[in-house]
Amino acid sequence: MSLLQQALESGKFGVTAEMAPPKGCDFSKQMEDAEYLKGLVHGVNVTDMQSACIKASSLGLCIRLKEAGLEPILQMTGRDRSRIAIIGEFLTAANFGIDTMLALTGDHTVVGDCKESKPVFDLDSCGILSMLSEMEASDKDCGGNDLESKAPVFYKGTSVTPVYEPQILQINKLKKKVECGAKYAQTQGVFTIDALKRFMDAVDKANVDVHIMAGIIPLKAAGMAKYMNAGVPGIDVPEEMIKRLSDAAAEGKEKGIKGLPMKVGIEMAAELVQQIKEEKICDGVHLMTIGAEKNIPTILEKAGVSIKE
C-alpha cells in the first residue's frame, strides 16, 4: 500500500508534489529537486507529456524516483497510447514497485510542440481506470488473456476542475471516474477558499465518495497570474492576489530587492494550504510548483504541515 493511500484512507492530510520529466535524457536536475521532497510528501506525480509537449516518459522518471526512495505517482494519458501500450506500461511500473497512478485523457496534439503527431485516444481517463479495475479483478489483460502472475493493484487517481461552469458537468464526470475505480482526485489549481468550499459542497451533495486533494500553484509574478486567467481553462486568480504580486514587484524595484513577488506567491500558497488543513475543507493538497520544487519545504513549513504528524 502506497504512502498516499495509507494517509488518505487513515484520515491524515495528504500532500503530493508534481514534477515534469526533462525535454531530453538528462534526469540530473529532477533528481536534485527530488531531494527537497524526501520526507515531506506522500507522493510525487510525474507528468505525462503535459500540454502534449514532448518530454522523457513519466514511467522513466517514476523509476528513478522510486530508486531514490520517493513514492512516484505514474500519470497516464490516453492521448499517445493504445490500450495495449497502456497496460504494458502499468505492468512494467508494477515490476519496479510503483503502485499509485493518475489517469488523464490528455490534451490534443494540436496544442503541443509536435503538431504532426497523430493522437490515439483509444481510451480516455475513465477507460484507463476501468481497464485497470477489470485487470485487477480478473487477473486478465485487456484482451481477456490470463496474466502469468497475479495482476498488480494500483491506487487509482484522477483529476477534476472545481472552477467550471456548469459545475454539474465536472461533478458528473468525477462521479463516473469514481465508478470506474478512482479513489482520489487532484484538482486543477484553486486560488480561493470559497471556490473550493463550493466545489466540496457540490461533491458532498452528489454523494461522490472520493478523496479530494486541492491543487495549489504558487504564483511567481502578477504576469503569470494574468496569463493563467486569460489562457488556462478552470483557473481564476482573484484580483487581490494579483495586486499583492504587483505591489511586491513595485517594492522590489524601488528597494533593489529581487524575488519579492515569488516570496509573496509562496506566502499565499502557504496560507491556502494552512487554511485547507485547519478547516478540514478537503483531504489534502497537491503542490504544483512548475519546476520550483525547492520551494515546497518553505511552503509546508509556513503552512505548519508535516506528513509525520
N, C-alpha and C positions, 0 to 999 in steps of 0.2 A: 504494500500500500504506500503510495507516494506521500511526501510530507504535506502537500496541499490537500489531499484527500483526508489525511488524518486531522489536519487543522480544521477544515470546514465541517467535517462530519462530527467533530467533537465540540463544536461551538466556539472555537477560537477564531480570532480575527485573522483572516488570510491576507497574505502580502505576496504579490508577484511582481516581477520586473519584466522588461521586454528588451530584446537585443536583436539587431539585424546582422546577418552574415555579411562578409565583405563582398565588394564587387571585384572579385579576384580570388586567389587561392591562398592568401596570407592571412591566417587567423590570429596573428600575434596581438593586434590591438584588442580584439574581442576577448582574448584570454587574459590580457592585462586588466581590462574593465571588469571581467568576471570576478577578479579578486576583491573588488569593492563590495560584492554582493554576498560573499560567503558568510553564513550565519545570520543574514539579515532578511532573507526572503524564503518563502516556501517553494518557489519555483521560478524559472526564467523562461518566458516564451521566446521562441526563436522564430522570427517571421519567415514566411514562405514567399519570397519574391514579391514583397509588398508593393502595391500600386503597379503590378505587372512589370516591375523593373528587374533586370537580370542580376542575380546575386549567386553566391555559392548556396548550396542547398541547406534547408532547415535541418535535415537529418544529419548532415556532416557536422555542423556546429553543435547540435544536440549531443552527438557522440563525444566531441571534445570536452564539452561542459560536464558531461557525466563522468568522464575520466578524471576531470579536475575536482570532483567532489561536490558538484552542484546538482540540482534537480531540474533537468530541462523539460520544457513542455513543447512537444512537437506540433507545430502548426502545419495544417494540411489543407491546401485549396484544391478545388475540383477543376480549376481552370486549365492546368497543364498536363493532367494525367488521366488515363483511363482507369477504370476500377481495378484492372489487373495491376497496373503500376502502383496505385494507391495501396492496395493490400500488401503488395510486395514491400513497400516502404515500411509499413507497420510491422510486418513480420521481422524485418531487419532491425527495426528500432527495439523490438522486444528482446532480441538476442543481446543487445547492449544494455539491457536493464532500464530502458526508457518506458515508462508506464503511464504517462499523462499526455493528453493531446488536446488540440483545439481545432475544430472543423470550421472551414470557411469556404464559401463559394468562390471568392476571388474576383478581383477587378478584371474587366475585359482588357485584352491585349492592346486595344486602340488607345488606352491611356498610358501605356508603358513606353519603354525605350527600345522595343523591338516590334514595331507595329506590323511587320510582315509575318510574325508568328501566328499560327492558327490556333485559336483556343480549342480546348477539348470539351470541357463541361459535361463529361459523361455522367458525373454525379455532382449535385450541389451539396451544401453543408448537411442538409437532412439525409441525403443519400449516403454520404460518408458515415454519418453516425449510425444509420440503420444497418449498413453493411457490417460495421464493426460489431454492433449488438447481435446481429444474426450469426456472425462468426463465433463470437464468444459463447452463444447458446448452443450451437450445433457442432463446434469443432470442425466446421467445413469452410472452404474458401468461397469466394463469390460465385464460382461455377458449380457449387454443390459437391465439390470433391473433398474427401476426407483429408485433413491435415495429418502429417506424420507425427505430430506432437499435439498436446492439448493447446487449444487456442489461447493466445495471450489475452489478458484483460486490461483494458485501458480505463483510466479515469477520464471521462469524456467531457469536453467543454465546447462552448460556442460563444458567439458574440451577439450583442444587441445594442441598438441605438436608442437611448432614453429620450433625446430631444428630437422628436419626429412627429409630423402631423400627416394624416390622423394617427394618433398613438396606438389605436386599436390594431393597426396593421402589424406593428412591431410586437405587440403582446401576442397576437395570434401566431406570428412566426416563431416567437420564443416558445409558446406552448407546443407547437408542432415539433420543434427541435428537442424539447424535453421528452415528448412521447417517443422520439427516435433514439433516446438514450443519453442526452446531455444531462450532466449532474451539476454543472456550474456554468455561469455565463459572465464574461467580462464585457463591460460596456465601452462604447465609444467615449471619448473624453467628456467629462462633465465639469462645469465650472461654477455651478451654483447649487447650494444645498436644496433650495426649493425645487429645482428641476428634478433632482434625484429623488426627493421625497414624493413628488407627484408620480414619478415612474414607479417607485416601490409600492405606492398605494394601488396603482393600476395592476401591478403584478399580483398583489395580495387579493384584490377583488376578483381577479380572474382565476384564482386558486392554482397558480403555476408554482409547482414545488421544485425550486431550483435555487442554488446558492448564487447570489449576485455579488460581483466584485466591481466596484466603481472604477472606471478608467480615469486616471489623473495624469494630466500633461502639464509639467512645469513650463510656464511660458518664459521665453528668453528675451523678448522685446515686444513693444507695442506693435511693431510692424508684423511680427509673427502672428499675433492675435488677430489683427485686421485681415491678414491673408487667410487665416483659417476660417474666419467668419464669412469671408467672401467666396472661398473656393472649396471648403470641405463640408460635405453634407453632414448634418447632425451635430455640428459644432456651433455653440452660441456663447461666446465670451462676452460677459457684461461690460458695459462702458466703464464701470467703476474700476474693474481690473485693468483695462486699457489705460485709464488715467493714471493709476498707480505706476504702471510701467513707464508711461511718458514722463511723469514727474521725476521718476528715478533717473531717466536718461538726461533730463534737463539739469538735475542736481549734479550728476556725474560730470557733465560737460562744464558746468560752472566751477566745480571744485577740482577738476582734473583727475577724477577717480573713475577708473574703468570697471565695468562689470556690475554696476549698481542695478540695472534692470534685471539681470539674471538672479541676483540675490533676492530681489523683490519677488520674482517668479517662484523661487524656492520657498520663500516665506508663505506665499499664497497657497502653494501646493500643500505645504505642511499644515496650514490652517484648515484646509479642506479635509485632509486625512484625519487630523485630530478630532474634528467635529463629527465626522462619519463614525469614527470608532467610539467616541464618548457617548454619542446619542444612539448608537447601535442602529444606524439607518439601514445598513446592509451588511453583508457578511465579510467584506474585506475590500482591499483596493488593489488595482493593477497600475503600476507606475510605468508610464511611457515617456522616458526621458530623451528619446531621439538622439542617441549617441553620447549622452552625458550621464552615463551610469555612475560616474564618480560622485554625482550629487545626491544619489539615493541615500547614503548613510546620513547626510546632513538633514535631508527631508524627514527621515524616520526619527532621528534624534529630536528635531524640533517638534515633531508631532507626538513624541512620547510613546512611540510604537516599537515593540520588540517581539519577535516571534518566540522568544524564550520565556515569555510570561506564562 
